[in-house]
Amino acid sequence: MPGLPSTVDLDECISRLYKKELLAESVIEAICAKTKELLMKESNVVHIKAPVTVVGDIHGQFFDMIEIFKIGGPCPDTNYLFLGDYVDRGLFSVETISLLSYGFYTECSRKYGNANVWHYFTDMFDFLTLSVVINDQIFCVHGGLSPSIHSIDQIKIIDRFREIPHEGPMADLVWSDPDPERDEFSLSPRGAGYTFGAQVVKKFLEGERFFNVFDASPENDVHRAEQQQQQGREVTTEYFL
């Protein structure tokens, strides 16, 4: 990662993380600061090319992530797209998000003796992009679609450099969920975002000339990308945890 202080050796950091050793607080601060600097230059909608391995929710499951790297191949030989939920449920959220670049607060405080690392990471989270498009054909997002968003251009103008609001298009992209029992939008029972069905997806795909939507929902079909490759479309392999 160019631009990091000379005292930060990324290869050494990665080696320590694989051994489940904590990075120094100053190192995490430097990595988060550089990551924010790079993210500020990115659009809300990032366009990338296949091949890329798309990974759903991690939730701090460090050993699951290591297994994914074993299966898919190490970075930078393999390109990965993580769709969010990096922390919170596993015992190694700090190591997980460090290696990739809410109970989480408690874990940071326990491992470092203060909340500084939590602040570094959560501040960086506010700079993450909102969506990715693969090969101008596959729309990738953490949560789902929004009744307020009818085109990619509407996502591009959202002010994302802030905490996720409780409602509105930015919240919908993060919190909405697909529901196979519905056709249209319905308020989500979780209290944020919407549930949405096949008709919503079909309309969005046709409007943007995409042929699929990937999100981080565990209900997604893990074989979907492989099926598309068999149809002659170069896309991805998905892992959902």
TALIN-V501914 format. One record per residue. N is the residue number from 1. RES is the residue in one letter. PHI is phi in whole degrees, -180 to 180 (NA if undefined). Layout:
BEGIN
N;RES;PHI
N;RES;PHI
END
This chain:
BEGIN
1;M;NA
2;P;-61
3;G;97
4;L;-75
5;P;-56
6;S;-62
7;T;-76
8;V;-99
9;D;-102
10;L;-63
11;D;-61
12;E;-67
13;C;-61
14;I;-63
15;S;-60
16;R;-65
17;L;-66
18;Y;-64
19;K;-94
20;K;62
21;E;-99
22;L;-70
23;L;-81
24;A;-62
25;E;-56
26;S;-65
27;V;-69
28;I;-63
29;E;-59
30;A;-67
31;I;-66
32;C;-64
33;A;-64
34;K;-68
35;T;-62
36;K;-60
37;E;-59
38;L;-71
39;L;-66
40;M;-61
41;K;-85
42;E;-88
43;S;-73
44;N;-63
45;V;-121
46;V;-97
47;H;-99
48;I;-132
49;K;-112
50;A;-76
51;P;-81
52;V;-150
53;T;-97
54;V;-96
55;V;-121
56;G;-82
57;D;-59
58;I;-101
59;H;54
60;G;74
61;Q;-82
62;F;-58
63;F;-72
64;D;-64
65;M;-65
66;I;-62
67;E;-65
68;I;-61
69;F;-65
70;K;-67
71;I;-75
72;G;-83
73;G;109
74;P;-74
75;C;-79
76;P;-92
77;D;-65
78;T;-117
79;N;-89
80;Y;-121
81;L;-122
82;F;-97
83;L;-95
84;G;116
85;D;51
86;Y;-75
87;V;-128
88;D;115
89;R;-104
90;G;-83
91;L;-89
92;F;-128
93;S;-63
94;V;-61
95;E;-66
96;T;-64
97;I;-71
98;S;-65
99;L;-70
100;L;-79
101;S;154
102;Y;NA
103;G;-52
104;F;-59
105;Y;-59
106;T;-63
107;E;-64
108;C;-61
109;S;-65
110;R;-69
111;K;-82
112;Y;-115
113;G;81
114;N;-159
115;A;-99
116;N;-60
117;V;-63
118;W;-58
119;H;-65
120;Y;-59
121;F;-70
122;T;-67
123;D;-65
124;M;-65
125;F;-57
126;D;-68
127;F;-105
128;L;-63
129;T;-70
130;L;-95
131;S;-161
132;V;-136
133;V;-118
134;I;-98
135;N;54
136;D;57
137;Q;-136
138;I;-118
139;F;-93
140;C;-118
141;V;-152
142;H;-68
143;G;-97
144;G;-177
145;L;-93
146;S;-135
147;P;-67
148;S;-91
149;I;-119
150;H;-116
151;S;-153
152;I;-60
153;D;-59
154;Q;-70
155;I;-71
156;K;-63
157;I;-97
158;I;-69
159;D;-82
160;R;-95
161;F;-82
162;R;-169
163;E;-66
164;I;-65
165;P;-70
166;H;-78
167;E;-151
168;G;106
169;P;-61
170;M;-65
171;A;-63
172;D;-63
173;L;-61
174;V;-90
175;W;-108
176;S;-68
177;D;-135
178;P;-71
179;D;-137
180;P;-64
181;E;-91
182;R;-121
183;D;-105
184;E;-113
185;F;-76
186;S;-147
187;L;-57
188;S;-75
189;P;-67
190;R;-77
191;G;92
192;A;-146
193;G;74
194;Y;-134
195;T;-98
196;F;-151
197;G;-120
198;A;-63
199;Q;-66
200;V;-63
201;V;-63
202;K;-59
203;K;-65
204;F;-66
205;L;-63
206;E;-67
207;G;-66
208;E;-103
209;R;60
210;F;-92
211;F;-123
212;N;-166
213;V;-122
214;F;-110
215;D;-132
216;A;-89
217;S;-66
218;P;-66
219;E;-75
220;N;-61
221;D;-79
222;V;-66
223;H;-93
224;R;-59
225;A;-65
226;E;-64
227;Q;-64
228;Q;-68
229;Q;-63
230;Q;-67
231;Q;-87
232;G;90
233;R;-110
234;E;-80
235;V;-133
236;T;-138
237;T;-113
238;E;-109
239;Y;-126
240;F;-122
241;L;-101
END
